[in-house]
């Protein structure tokens, strides 16, 4: 996309000179003959760069520059002042008015092209960074919305479906107790239904906890991670050693990210690593929060380390959304160390 350059100069020959210098350089050029006309045109035009002559009748370049800097929609646009004044006081006045750069008349062609190229390139880079930050914020909002939806479903499973199944189980037990003792086959069938109901209820509760573990909302992060490691180790029969050092207060987004990272990492170990033990550490290092998960399994084959099938890509994407990164170190037959790193300075207190 071509950069829009707005040239403001009362002298027609000067405008022609600037046009000839910048012609065919990949820019869209726009012109104004005085300061008032320039401000009117910029109500609709949002240029990437303004080249502004200082010596103009009525409203000089310094005043135009001050008006631009005082207008919120235009305040960040780079401005080059063109002046025949080469004294220190004039340049100081231009800086105070908000100019970004200066060029003295008569204009040297290569110098102008170099200055314009540098400023427009930097401006495009700033826009790219703004867009990237905007996308990151949108992705983070999406993650938050997903967690809120999981919380809603979890509550419905636990409160509504859970209560219904519990009432169903009580009804089965009451019915069983009311039956005459000789009806053995019916009683056995009712007992089987009761057992199936208990299993369904337990599975439903585990599903609700996985969707939005209530422990995240009731305990600090270290305690929540420790509790998950203990429960996961009990279910998987794999010993998990957990260690944590004091960390600063973090946002709910960070807590959820670390918790999901731990869930996925331990699940991957059980599914793919064939490990007999795992270690989990929550620590702080160089203004970063680190959650390190290590196992003594078979390691990760480098040729499939980016495979979505083992969840690595999903972990990377979840961390990237909140400005973090994932690192993996793996040695065949000796295990894997996978680390989630989040910058402390981007956290927000709860």
N, C-alpha and C positions, 0 to 999 in steps of 0.2 A: 504494500500500500504506500502511495506517494505521501510525503510529508507536505502539509500545507504551510507555506511561508507567506506572511503578511508584511508587505513593504510600505512604510509610511514616510513619504518625502514630498515636500511642496514643489520641488524642482523637477520638471519633466525630464530633463536630460539626465539627472541623477537616477531617476526611476528606470530610464532606458538602459543606463549603464549597468545597474544592478540586475536588470532582467537579462541582459546579454551575458553577464558573468555566470548567472545561475541557470541559464537556458540549457535544456537538454541534460540536466544533472539529476533528473528523477524527482523534481519537486513540482508541486502545484502552486503557482505564484498568484498572489492577490495584491491589490494596490489601493492606497488611499492618498489623497492630495494634502490632507491636513489632519490635525489631531481630532477635531470634532467628527469628521467623516469617518475616521478610523474607529472611534469608539462606537459610532452607530453601526458600522458594518460588523464589528465584533460582537454585537448582540446576538447575531445568528451564526457567524463564523467562529469556530474554535480552532485557531491555527496552532501548529506545533512549534512555531518560532515567529517572533516579531522582530523585524529590522526597522529601527526607528531613528529618523533624523532628529538631531537636537534643535537646530536653528530653523524653526518654522514660525511664521507670523501667527498672532493670536494665541494659540496654545502651543507652547514649545514642547520639545521631546521630554523634558524633565517632568512637566505637568501631566502629559499623557501617560508617562510611565507610572506616576503616582496614582492616577485614576485606575489604571489596569491592576495594580497591586491591591487597590482598595475594593475591587470587584471580585467576589468569591469565585465566580465561574471562570475568571480569567487569571486569577492571582498566581497560579503555578506555571503560566506559559513563559518560557525563556525569552529574554529581550536582549538584543544587541543594539547598543546606541552608536550611531554614526555621528561623528563630530569633527569639525575643523579645529576645535579647541583642544589643545594638547597640554593644557596646564593641569597641575595637581588639583586645584580647587574645583575645576569642572568635573574631573573624574570622581572626586569625593562626592560632589553633588549628585552625580549619576548613581553612585553606589547607594547613597541615602534614598534616592527615588526608587530603587529596586532593580537597577540594571544588572544583568548577569555578565555582560562582556562589552568591550569597547573596540571600535575600529576608527582610525583617523582617516579623513579625506585628504588627498585622493585615495581611493580604494585600491589596494593591491589584489589582483584577481585571485591568485593562488591562496593568499592568506584568507580572503573571504570564503572561498570554497571550503578550505580546511576547517575554519571556525564553524560554518554552517553544518558541515558534515558531522563534526564531532558532537555538536549540540543536538541535532536531530537524532543521531544514533543513540545518545544517552537518553533522550526523551522517549524513544521507542522502547528502550530497555526498561525505563521506569514504568511505562504503561504495561509492558509484559509482566513485570513483577506485581503490579497492582492487580492485573487480571489473574495471575497465579494465586495471589493471596485471596482474591474474591472466590475463586474456585475451591480453594482449601476451606474457606469459611462455609461455603455452601455444602461441601462434603461433610464437614463437621456437624452442621445443622442436620444433615440427613442421618448421620450416625445417632445424634441425640434423639431425633424423631423415632428412629428404629428402636432405641432403648426404651423410649416412652411407650411405644406400642407393645413391646415385649412385657413391660411392667403391667400394662392394662390386661393383656391376655393371661399373664401369670396370676393376677388377682382374680380374674374370672374363673380360671381353672381351680384355684385354691378355694375361693369363697363359694361360688355357685355350684360348679360341678362336684367339688369335694364334699360339700354339704349334702348334695343329692345322693351321692354314692354312700355316704355315711348313713343317711336315713334309709336307703335301700338295704344296707347291710343289717341295720337294726331290725328292719321289718322281716328279713329272712330269719334272723335268730329268734324273733318272737314267734314267727310261724312254726319254726322247728320245735320250739318248746311247747307249743299248743297241741302238736300232733300226738296221737296215742302211741305208746311205746311199740306195739307190734309192727307198725308200718316202717319197717327197716329200710326198704329200698327208697322210699320217698325221703326219709331222713338223710340217707346217704347223698341223694341228689341235692338236697338243700344245703348240706354241708359243703358239697363240691361248689355250689353257687357262691356260698359264703367265702370260700377260699379264693375263687376267681375274682370276687368283688374286692377282697383285700389286696390282691396283686394289682388289680386295675387301679385301685386307690393309691397304692404306693408308687406305681409308675406315673400316675398323674401328678403326684406331689413332686417327684423328681423332675418331671418335665417343667412344672411351674418354677422350680428352683433354678433350673438351667436357663430358662427364659429371662428371668430377672431375679438373681439370688437375693433374698431379703437381707442376707448378712452384709451386703455392700452398704445398705442404708442404715445399719445399726452398729457396725464396728468400723474401726479405722482400717486403712488398706492392709497394713501388715497382718492384723488379726484376721481379716477376711481371707487373705491369701494362705495364712497358716491353717485356718480351718478347712479350706478347700483341699489343701495338700493332705491333711489328715484323713478327710473323708474319701478322697480319690485313692489314697494309698490303701485304705481299708477295703474299698470295693474292688480295686485291681490286684490287691495282694502284692503290690510292689512298694518297698520301703522308699519313703521320700523324706529327705532331710531338709528342713526349712530354716533359714537364718535371715534376720532383718536388722538393719541399723536404723536409728531415728532419721526420719525424712521430713521435709517441710510439708505444710498443708497443701493439698493439691485439689484440683477441680474434680467434679464428678466425672467429667469426660476422661480425664487421665486415669481415675480409679477404674472405670469400666474398661478402658483400653488395656490396662495391665491385667485385670481379671480375665478378660476374654483371651488375652495372649497366653496366660497360664493355662486356661482350659484347653486351648487348641494345642499348645506345646505338649502337655502331658498326654492328651489323646493321641497325638502323633507318635509319641514314644511307645505307647501300648500297641498301636496298630502296626508300626513299621520298624522300631528300633530293636525289638527283642532284648530289651535291657532288663537287668535284675535289680537296678537301683537308680534313683534320680536325686538330684540336689537342686534346690531353688534358693536364690539369694536376692534380696531387695536391698539396694545400696545406693549411695550418692558418690559421684566421681566427676570432678571438674565441671560443676554446675549442671550436671545431667543426672537424671534418675535412671537407674539401671535395674531391670529385672532379668536375672540370669537363670536359665534352666539348662541343666547338664545331665547327661545320662551315660551309662557305660555300655551302650548297645553296639550295634554293628556299624554305626556311622551312616552318613548320607552320601550316596553316589553323586559326584559333581555333575554328572550328565543329567540327573533328574532333580537337582537341588532347587530348580525354579518351577518344578511341576506343581500345578494346582492340585493334583491328586493327593499330595501329602501336605497340603495346607500352607506351604511356605508363601505362595503368592498372596493368599488371603491375609496372612500375618503382615506382610510388607505393606499391603494396601491399607490395612487398619492403622498401622503406625504412621504411614505417610500422611494420612488425613489430618492427624493432630501434630504434624511437624516433627515426628520422630523418625527413627531408622532402625533397621534390623541388621544384625551381623550374625554370621554362622561360621563356626569353626568345627570341622569334623575330621576325624582320623578313622579310616576303615578298621573295624573290629575293636576300636578303643573308645568309641563314643562320640557324642556331639555336644557342643556348647552353643546355645542360641540365646542372643541377648536383645532385649528391647530397650531402646534408649530414647528418653524424652527430655527435652531441655527444661530446666527448672524455671528459667525466666519467662517461659510462656504459660506457666501455670497461673491459675486464679484461685484465690482463697474461696472456700465454700461459703 
